[in-house]
């Protein structure tokens, strides 16, 4: 309605909706001109606020405390495997593959693989199946634990079958429980946080670009934000920080515990 009330012709709006931008739109609507520029360059317009690994682990521990096992798994995969939320929500338990001990002896940085069923590929005529590497041994161990003993039919089930609205509501719920709403993080912060964490750990841009499946190195500027990442926790008060640190310890214990009983698929 705002666009119509601004005097923009209806046929121009129709051209815009159909992906047929007109020079008249560029002239009449400066905000739309900027948006169209990002579409043409195939680059995101806004920076993603990265989630620090401490907040991730605290969120993971909170989800486990509420027995939201599938949600906790999605958090780890989004962050450490650099998957977008919509990609990981299409993931099934059978998309997780561990590597053999012999392979790991040759390539100690590869602990497993995760299949990406519907990757975001703007320039490809059709989506193709992609894979991402699991480099963190604790994440690989958690996924092995979650997939242990599953039947062939259970492996075809989605890791989080309840859809994005439920995932988003759980994300907001646990962020509120943690008391970190002031950080203004979103599910998209998981991929940005994982990218920034990876860069700070390895300082290897080509490796990060390949892991994140970014076509252009310039796109990383929208994800890797070292300053925001490093100063994020300084925004929190002392009581929230104490709670966060305790939950980080709990998360580390969970990821190291090999004695936990695997929850039934229906209870995840």
C-alpha positions in Angstrom: 0.0 0.0 0.0 2.9 2.4 0.7 4.2 1.8 -2.7 0.9 2.5 -4.3 0.3 5.6 -2.2 3.7 6.9 -3.3 2.4 7.3 -6.8 4.4 4.4 -8.3 2.4 3.0 -11.3 0.8 -0.4 -10.8 2.4 -1.9 -13.9 5.9 -0.9 -12.6 5.1 -2.8 -9.4 4.1 -5.8 -11.5 7.3 -5.6 -13.4 9.2 -5.4 -10.1 7.4 -8.5 -8.7 8.2 -10.5 -11.8 11.9 -9.6 -11.6 11.7 -7.1 -14.5 13.0 -3.9 -12.9 12.5 -0.7 -14.8 14.7 2.4 -15.0 11.6 4.3 -13.8 11.7 2.4 -10.5 15.4 3.4 -10.1 14.4 7.1 -10.6 11.3 7.2 -8.5 12.2 5.0 -5.6 15.8 5.4 -4.2 15.3 2.7 -1.5 14.1 0.3 -4.2 17.1 1.3 -6.3 19.5 0.2 -3.6 17.6 -3.0 -3.1 17.7 -3.7 -6.9 21.4 -3.1 -6.9 21.9 -5.8 -4.3 19.8 -8.2 -6.4 21.8 -7.4 -9.5 25.1 -7.9 -7.7 23.8 -11.1 -6.0 25.1 -9.9 -2.7 23.3 -9.5 0.6 22.3 -6.0 1.6 22.5 -6.3 5.4 25.3 -7.5 7.7 24.5 -10.6 9.8 25.1 -10.2 13.6 27.3 -13.2 14.5 26.6 -15.4 17.5 29.6 -16.1 19.7 30.5 -19.7 20.4 29.8 -19.0 24.1 26.2 -18.0 23.4 25.9 -21.0 21.1 27.0 -23.5 23.8 24.8 -21.9 26.4 21.8 -22.0 24.0 22.7 -25.7 23.2 22.8 -26.6 27.0 19.5 -24.8 27.6 17.8 -26.7 24.7 19.1 -30.0 26.1 17.8 -29.1 29.6 14.4 -28.8 28.0 15.0 -32.1 26.1 14.7 -30.2 22.7 17.3 -32.6 21.3 16.6 -31.9 17.6 16.7 -28.2 18.1 20.0 -28.5 19.9 21.4 -30.5 17.0 20.2 -27.9 14.5 22.1 -25.2 16.5 25.4 -27.1 16.3 25.0 -27.9 12.6 24.1 -24.4 11.6 27.0 -22.9 13.5 29.8 -25.4 12.8 28.8 -26.6 9.3 27.9 -23.1 8.2 24.4 -24.1 7.0 21.5 -21.7 6.5 18.5 -22.4 8.7 16.3 -23.4 5.7 19.0 -25.8 4.5 19.4 -27.5 7.9 15.6 -27.8 8.3 15.5 -30.0 5.2 18.2 -32.3 6.6 17.4 -35.9 7.5 19.2 -38.1 10.0 20.5 -40.1 7.1 22.3 -37.1 5.6 24.9 -37.4 8.4 27.9 -39.6 7.5 30.9 -40.4 9.7 34.3 -41.3 8.3 36.3 -44.4 8.9 39.2 -44.4 11.4 41.6 -45.0 8.5 40.3 -42.0 6.6 40.6 -39.9 9.8 44.2 -41.0 10.3 45.1 -39.5 6.9 42.9 -36.4 7.1 42.5 -35.5 10.8 40.5 -32.3 10.0 37.6 -34.3 8.5 35.4 -36.0 11.1 32.3 -36.4 9.0 30.0 -35.1 6.3 26.5 -33.6 6.2 24.5 -33.6 3.0 22.7 -30.4 1.9 19.5 -31.4 0.1 18.3 -28.0 -1.0 21.3 -25.7 -1.2 20.8 -22.0 -2.0 22.2 -21.7 -5.5 21.2 -18.5 -7.3 23.1 -19.1 -10.5 22.5 -22.8 -11.0 19.5 -23.8 -13.2 18.6 -26.6 -10.7 19.6 -27.4 -7.1 22.1 -30.2 -6.7 23.1 -32.2 -3.7 26.0 -30.7 -1.8 28.0 -31.8 1.2 29.7 -29.9 4.0 32.6 -31.1 6.2 32.3 -31.6 9.9 35.6 -30.4 11.3 34.7 -30.4 15.0 35.2 -33.8 16.7 32.6 -33.0 19.4 29.9 -32.1 16.9 30.7 -35.3 14.9 30.4 -37.3 18.2 27.1 -35.7 19.0 25.7 -36.5 15.5 27.0 -40.1 15.8 25.2 -40.3 19.2 22.0 -38.9 17.8 22.0 -41.3 14.8 23.1 -44.4 16.6 20.6 -47.3 16.3 18.2 -45.6 13.9 16.4 -47.8 11.5 16.3 -47.2 7.7 12.9 -45.5 8.0 14.0 -43.3 10.8 17.1 -42.2 8.9 14.7 -40.8 6.3 13.0 -38.5 8.9 13.9 -34.9 9.1 16.1 -33.8 12.0 13.7 -31.0 12.8 10.4 -31.8 11.1 8.3 -29.0 12.7 9.3 -26.2 10.3 10.8 -22.8 10.6 8.1 -21.0 12.6 8.5 -23.5 15.4 12.2 -23.4 15.2 12.2 -19.5 15.3 9.8 -19.5 18.3 12.1 -22.0 20.2 15.1 -19.8 19.3 13.4 -16.8 20.8 12.2 -18.7 23.8 15.6 -20.0 24.8 17.2 -16.6 24.1 14.8 -15.1 26.6 15.5 -17.8 29.1 19.2 -17.0 28.8 18.5 -13.3 29.2 20.4 -12.3 26.1 17.6 -10.8 24.0 19.6 -7.5 24.1 22.1 -9.0 21.7 19.4 -9.0 19.0 20.5 -12.3 17.5 18.4 -14.3 15.0 18.7 -17.9 13.5 20.8 -16.3 10.7 23.3 -15.3 13.4 24.3 -19.0 13.7 25.9 -19.1 10.2 27.5 -15.7 10.7 28.9 -16.7 14.1 30.2 -20.0 12.7 32.0 -18.1 9.9 33.5 -15.6 12.2 34.6 -18.3 14.7 36.2 -20.3 11.9 38.1 -17.3 10.6 39.4 -16.4 14.1 40.5 -20.0 14.6 42.2 -20.6 11.3 42.8 -17.2 9.6 42.2 -18.9 6.3 39.9 -17.1 3.9 40.0 -19.5 0.9 39.3 -22.4 3.3 36.4 -20.6 4.9 34.9 -19.6 1.5 34.9 -23.2 0.4 33.4 -24.4 3.6 30.6 -21.8 3.5 30.1 -22.4 -0.2 30.3 -18.8 -1.0 31.0 -18.0 -4.7 32.6 -14.6 -4.0 35.1 -13.8 -1.3 33.5 -10.3 -0.9 30.4 -12.0 0.4 32.3 -12.9 3.6 32.4 -9.3 4.6 28.7 -9.7 5.4 29.3 -12.6 7.7 32.8 -12.3 9.3 32.7 -9.5 11.9 35.5 -10.0 14.3 34.9 -6.8 16.4 31.2 -7.4 16.9 32.0 -11.1 17.8 34.8 -10.2 20.2 32.8 -7.5 22.0 29.4 -9.2 22.1 29.6 -10.6 25.6 30.7 -7.2 27.0 27.1 -6.0 26.5 25.9 -8.4 29.2 25.7 -7.8 32.9 27.7 -9.9 35.4 24.8 -12.1 36.5 24.0 -13.0 32.9 27.7 -13.7 32.2 27.9 -16.0 35.2 24.8 -18.0 34.0 26.3 -18.2 30.5 29.7 -19.5 31.7 27.9 -22.2 33.8 25.9 -23.3 30.8 29.0 -23.4 28.6 30.5 -25.8 31.1 27.4 -27.9 31.0 27.4 -28.0 27.2 31.1 -29.1 27.1 30.2 -31.9 29.5 27.3 -33.0 27.3 29.5 -33.1 24.2 32.1 -35.1 26.1 29.7 -37.6 27.7 29.6 -41.0 26.0 27.3 -42.5 28.6 24.1 -40.7 27.8 21.2 -42.7 26.6 20.1 -41.8 23.1 16.6 -40.3 23.1 13.9 -42.0 21.0 13.1 -40.3 17.7 9.6 -39.4 18.9 11.1 -37.6 22.0 13.5 -35.4 20.0 
